[in-house]
Amino acid sequence: MAFTLPDLPYAQDALAPHISAETLSFHHGKHHKAYVDKANDAVKGTDLESLSLEELIKKSWADKNMGVFNNAAQIWNHTFYWHSMKPNGGGKPTGAIADAIDKSFGSYDKFAEEFKAAGAGQFGSGWAWLVKNGDKLEVRKTLNAENPITDGVTPLLTMDVWEHAYYLDYQNRRPDYIGDFLDKLVNWDFANQNLANA
């Protein structure tokens, strides 16, 4: 079954002024679409063609088939990232995710400090993640297309720190983008839903 580019869960201008319509147009319409097209080309006519996206990510990672892995994982990562944000999002979480963050990190501020450090400290391209590992939450960072699925932990939300995610709007000010992600964009409803499903 061919992979398809999922629609954004909001209008292209819905995250402005923090992430512009121009950034989303390039990021979703060009970058995310290219990963979909390349993954489809890579598996066409092979025994990988029948796998689900998550199965393909795990198998290509285990087989060190990085050409397939990079594109498949980036389809998944980007889809997850779009849902990790919402218009008028951000600020402190509520519900089960808030309790879990307090329990695992001591406070929301400690979590935010760790998450910001992961995003700012990721050298080059990659991702910062909030994950559930056993009965506790952790902040992780991954390089390039890598994601926590291959480690057997449950992603709850992610932030893209590849330059194309923020450069048109923030230039080299990655920490400002990270601050706006947490304060204005993060979708805690999505994280709560992922925690409930874990």
Contacts in CASP RR format, 6 or more apart in sequence:
PFRMAT RR
TARGET T0000
AUTHOR 0000-0000-0000
METHOD contacts of the structure
MODEL  1
MAFTLPDLPYAQDALAPHISAETLSFHHGKHHKAYVDKANDAVKGTDLES
LSLEELIKKSWADKNMGVFNNAAQIWNHTFYWHSMKPNGGGKPTGAIADA
IDKSFGSYDKFAEEFKAAGAGQFGSGWAWLVKNGDKLEVRKTLNAENPIT
DGVTPLLTMDVWEHAYYLDYQNRRPDYIGDFLDKLVNWDFANQNLANA
1 49 0 8 1.000
1 50 0 8 1.000
2 40 0 8 1.000
3 36 0 8 1.000
3 39 0 8 1.000
3 40 0 8 1.000
3 53 0 8 1.000
3 72 0 8 1.000
3 75 0 8 1.000
4 36 0 8 1.000
5 28 0 8 1.000
5 29 0 8 1.000
5 32 0 8 1.000
5 33 0 8 1.000
5 36 0 8 1.000
6 79 0 8 1.000
6 82 0 8 1.000
8 24 0 8 1.000
8 28 0 8 1.000
8 82 0 8 1.000
9 82 0 8 1.000
9 83 0 8 1.000
9 86 0 8 1.000
10 86 0 8 1.000
10 87 0 8 1.000
12 21 0 8 1.000
12 24 0 8 1.000
12 25 0 8 1.000
12 28 0 8 1.000
13 20 0 8 1.000
13 21 0 8 1.000
13 24 0 8 1.000
14 87 0 8 1.000
15 24 0 8 1.000
15 85 0 8 1.000
15 87 0 8 1.000
15 185 0 8 1.000
18 169 0 8 1.000
18 180 0 8 1.000
18 181 0 8 1.000
18 184 0 8 1.000
18 185 0 8 1.000
19 85 0 8 1.000
19 166 0 8 1.000
19 169 0 8 1.000
19 185 0 8 1.000
20 168 0 8 1.000
20 169 0 8 1.000
22 168 0 8 1.000
23 164 0 8 1.000
23 165 0 8 1.000
23 166 0 8 1.000
23 168 0 8 1.000
23 169 0 8 1.000
26 164 0 8 1.000
26 168 0 8 1.000
27 78 0 8 1.000
27 164 0 8 1.000
27 165 0 8 1.000
28 78 0 8 1.000
28 82 0 8 1.000
31 78 0 8 1.000
31 164 0 8 1.000
32 74 0 8 1.000
32 75 0 8 1.000
32 78 0 8 1.000
32 79 0 8 1.000
35 71 0 8 1.000
35 72 0 8 1.000
35 74 0 8 1.000
35 75 0 8 1.000
35 78 0 8 1.000
36 71 0 8 1.000
36 75 0 8 1.000
38 71 0 8 1.000
39 56 0 8 1.000
39 68 0 8 1.000
39 71 0 8 1.000
39 72 0 8 1.000
39 75 0 8 1.000
42 48 0 8 1.000
42 67 0 8 1.000
42 68 0 8 1.000
42 71 0 8 1.000
43 49 0 8 1.000
43 51 0 8 1.000
43 56 0 8 1.000
43 68 0 8 1.000
48 56 0 8 1.000
48 59 0 8 1.000
48 60 0 8 1.000
48 68 0 8 1.000
51 59 0 8 1.000
53 72 0 8 1.000
53 75 0 8 1.000
53 76 0 8 1.000
54 76 0 8 1.000
54 149 0 8 1.000
56 68 0 8 1.000
56 72 0 8 1.000
57 69 0 8 1.000
57 72 0 8 1.000
57 73 0 8 1.000
57 76 0 8 1.000
57 147 0 8 1.000
57 149 0 8 1.000
57 150 0 8 1.000
58 149 0 8 1.000
58 150 0 8 1.000
59 65 0 8 1.000
60 66 0 8 1.000
60 67 0 8 1.000
60 68 0 8 1.000
60 69 0 8 1.000
60 72 0 8 1.000
61 69 0 8 1.000
61 73 0 8 1.000
61 150 0 8 1.000
69 145 0 8 1.000
70 144 0 8 1.000
70 145 0 8 1.000
71 145 0 8 1.000
73 145 0 8 1.000
73 146 0 8 1.000
73 147 0 8 1.000
73 149 0 8 1.000
74 145 0 8 1.000
76 147 0 8 1.000
76 149 0 8 1.000
77 127 0 8 1.000
77 145 0 8 1.000
77 147 0 8 1.000
77 158 0 8 1.000
77 160 0 8 1.000
78 160 0 8 1.000
80 155 0 8 1.000
80 157 0 8 1.000
80 158 0 8 1.000
81 127 0 8 1.000
81 158 0 8 1.000
81 159 0 8 1.000
81 160 0 8 1.000
81 165 0 8 1.000
83 187 0 8 1.000
83 190 0 8 1.000
84 157 0 8 1.000
84 158 0 8 1.000
84 159 0 8 1.000
84 186 0 8 1.000
84 187 0 8 1.000
84 190 0 8 1.000
84 191 0 8 1.000
85 181 0 8 1.000
85 185 0 8 1.000
85 186 0 8 1.000
85 187 0 8 1.000
86 185 0 8 1.000
86 187 0 8 1.000
86 189 0 8 1.000
86 190 0 8 1.000
88 184 0 8 1.000
89 184 0 8 1.000
89 185 0 8 1.000
89 186 0 8 1.000
89 187 0 8 1.000
89 188 0 8 1.000
90 181 0 8 1.000
90 182 0 8 1.000
90 183 0 8 1.000
90 184 0 8 1.000
90 185 0 8 1.000
90 186 0 8 1.000
90 187 0 8 1.000
90 188 0 8 1.000
91 182 0 8 1.000
91 183 0 8 1.000
91 184 0 8 1.000
91 186 0 8 1.000
91 188 0 8 1.000
92 98 0 8 1.000
92 108 0 8 1.000
93 101 0 8 1.000
93 108 0 8 1.000
93 188 0 8 1.000
93 191 0 8 1.000
93 192 0 8 1.000
94 188 0 8 1.000
95 192 0 8 1.000
96 192 0 8 1.000
96 195 0 8 1.000
96 196 0 8 1.000
97 156 0 8 1.000
97 188 0 8 1.000
97 191 0 8 1.000
97 192 0 8 1.000
97 195 0 8 1.000
98 108 0 8 1.000
98 188 0 8 1.000
100 132 0 8 1.000
100 136 0 8 1.000
100 137 0 8 1.000
100 195 0 8 1.000
101 107 0 8 1.000
101 108 0 8 1.000
101 111 0 8 1.000
101 137 0 8 1.000
102 108 0 8 1.000
103 136 0 8 1.000
103 137 0 8 1.000
104 111 0 8 1.000
104 136 0 8 1.000
104 137 0 8 1.000
104 138 0 8 1.000
105 111 0 8 1.000
105 114 0 8 1.000
105 137 0 8 1.000
111 130 0 8 1.000
111 137 0 8 1.000
111 139 0 8 1.000
112 182 0 8 1.000
114 139 0 8 1.000
115 128 0 8 1.000
115 130 0 8 1.000
115 139 0 8 1.000
115 159 0 8 1.000
115 178 0 8 1.000
115 182 0 8 1.000
116 175 0 8 1.000
116 178 0 8 1.000
116 179 0 8 1.000
116 182 0 8 1.000
118 128 0 8 1.000
118 129 0 8 1.000
118 139 0 8 1.000
118 140 0 8 1.000
118 141 0 8 1.000
119 128 0 8 1.000
119 141 0 8 1.000
119 159 0 8 1.000
119 161 0 8 1.000
119 174 0 8 1.000
119 178 0 8 1.000
120 174 0 8 1.000
120 175 0 8 1.000
120 178 0 8 1.000
121 141 0 8 1.000
122 128 0 8 1.000
122 141 0 8 1.000
122 142 0 8 1.000
122 143 0 8 1.000
122 161 0 8 1.000
124 143 0 8 1.000
124 161 0 8 1.000
124 163 0 8 1.000
125 143 0 8 1.000
125 144 0 8 1.000
125 161 0 8 1.000
125 162 0 8 1.000
125 163 0 8 1.000
126 141 0 8 1.000
126 142 0 8 1.000
126 143 0 8 1.000
126 144 0 8 1.000
126 146 0 8 1.000
126 160 0 8 1.000
126 161 0 8 1.000
126 162 0 8 1.000
127 141 0 8 1.000
127 142 0 8 1.000
127 146 0 8 1.000
127 147 0 8 1.000
127 158 0 8 1.000
127 159 0 8 1.000
127 160 0 8 1.000
127 161 0 8 1.000
128 139 0 8 1.000
128 140 0 8 1.000
128 141 0 8 1.000
128 158 0 8 1.000
128 159 0 8 1.000
128 161 0 8 1.000
128 178 0 8 1.000
129 139 0 8 1.000
129 140 0 8 1.000
129 141 0 8 1.000
129 142 0 8 1.000
129 147 0 8 1.000
129 148 0 8 1.000
129 155 0 8 1.000
129 156 0 8 1.000
129 157 0 8 1.000
129 158 0 8 1.000
129 159 0 8 1.000
130 137 0 8 1.000
130 138 0 8 1.000
130 139 0 8 1.000
130 155 0 8 1.000
130 156 0 8 1.000
130 157 0 8 1.000
130 158 0 8 1.000
130 191 0 8 1.000
131 137 0 8 1.000
131 138 0 8 1.000
131 139 0 8 1.000
131 140 0 8 1.000
131 148 0 8 1.000
131 153 0 8 1.000
131 154 0 8 1.000
131 155 0 8 1.000
131 156 0 8 1.000
132 138 0 8 1.000
132 153 0 8 1.000
132 154 0 8 1.000
132 156 0 8 1.000
132 194 0 8 1.000
132 195 0 8 1.000
132 198 0 8 1.000
133 153 0 8 1.000
133 154 0 8 1.000
134 153 0 8 1.000
137 156 0 8 1.000
138 153 0 8 1.000
140 148 0 8 1.000
140 153 0 8 1.000
142 148 0 8 1.000
147 155 0 8 1.000
147 158 0 8 1.000
148 154 0 8 1.000
148 155 0 8 1.000
149 155 0 8 1.000
154 194 0 8 1.000
154 198 0 8 1.000
155 194 0 8 1.000
156 191 0 8 1.000
156 194 0 8 1.000
156 195 0 8 1.000
156 198 0 8 1.000
157 186 0 8 1.000
157 187 0 8 1.000
157 190 0 8 1.000
157 191 0 8 1.000
157 194 0 8 1.000
159 178 0 8 1.000
159 181 0 8 1.000
159 186 0 8 1.000
161 174 0 8 1.000
161 178 0 8 1.000
165 177 0 8 1.000
166 174 0 8 1.000
166 177 0 8 1.000
169 177 0 8 1.000
170 176 0 8 1.000
170 177 0 8 1.000
END
